[in-house]
Amino acid sequence: MHDHVDAWPFKEPVDARDVPDYYDIIKDPMDLKTMSKRVESEQYYVTFEMFVADAKRMFANARTYNSPDTIYYKCSSRLEAHFQSRVQSGLQAGAKIQQ
């Protein structure tokens, strides 16, 4: 997901100096860097569902803060579609392995 063309707005936490009211509106921020650190720690994501929940929160935050006509909102929607497709194919592959 990190290398996807629409991932660029989500690679780092939102900088409050650039977007002063972001953390007033978004109370539970998420970004790809934070998710990567959590994956690398091997302790935070006890289940795959926890990882998916953080990704969904990242997408929802982008759509909550930004209006539909912004590039950030559009990137969020496209990246989420890519993410969901990858998750679905991973789940299907896992189901085939278990059969």
N, C-alpha and C positions, 0 to 999 in steps of 0.2 A: 504494500500500500504506500509505503514511504517514497517509492520511485515513480509512482503514478504522476502523470502530467498535472493533475489537479490537486496534488498533495501540498504544493508550496505554501499555501496560507496556514497550514496546520503543523508545519515542521518544528516550530518553536512555540513556547507559551506567548500569549499576547502581551506585548510590552505596554504597560500602563502609561508610559511617557508618550507613546504614539496614539493610544486610544484611552484617554483619561477616565471615561465613564464605564469602560468594559466591565470592571470588577464590581461596579455598583449594580449592574444588570445581570451579569453572569456570576452566580454564587458558587458554582461547582465547575471550574474550568478544566479543560482537558486538551491535550495536544499530542502529536506523535512522538515528540522527544520524551515526554513524561511516560507515555506508554512503553517506549523502548527501554527506558530505565527500569520500569517495572518488570518487563520481560527478562531483562538481563539479571535482575536481582534473584530470579527463580524462586522468589518467596511470596510475591504479591498476588500474582494470578494463580490462585489455587485451582480454579476451574476455567475452562475456555469461555464459559458464559460471562465471567467477570471481565475478560478481555473484550468481548463483544459489547458488553454494557458500557465500557469506557469509550469505545469507538462510537457507539450510538450517541452517547452524551456529547462527544466532540461535534458530531454532525448537527445535533439538536441545538447546541449552543450557537453554532454559526448561523443557523436559520432563525434563532431567537433574536440575536443581536443585529443581524443584517437584513435588509429588505430584499424581497425576491429579485429585484432588478440589479443587484450588485454581483460582482464577480465572485465574492466570497460565498454568497448563498448558492450560486450556480456551481462553483467548485465543490461545495459541500454535497450537493445533490448528486453530482456525477461521481464523486469519490465514494459516496455511500453506496451507490448502485454497483460500482466496481467491487467494493468490499463485500456487499451482500452476495454477489455472484461468486466470489472466491470462497466465502464461508459455505455457501450452498454446495459448491463442487467439492469442497473438502469434506463436508458431512456425507455427501453421496459416496465419495471414495472410501471413507471410513466404514460406511455401511456395507460396501462391497467386500471389504477386507474381512469384516466380521462374519460374512455369510459362508 
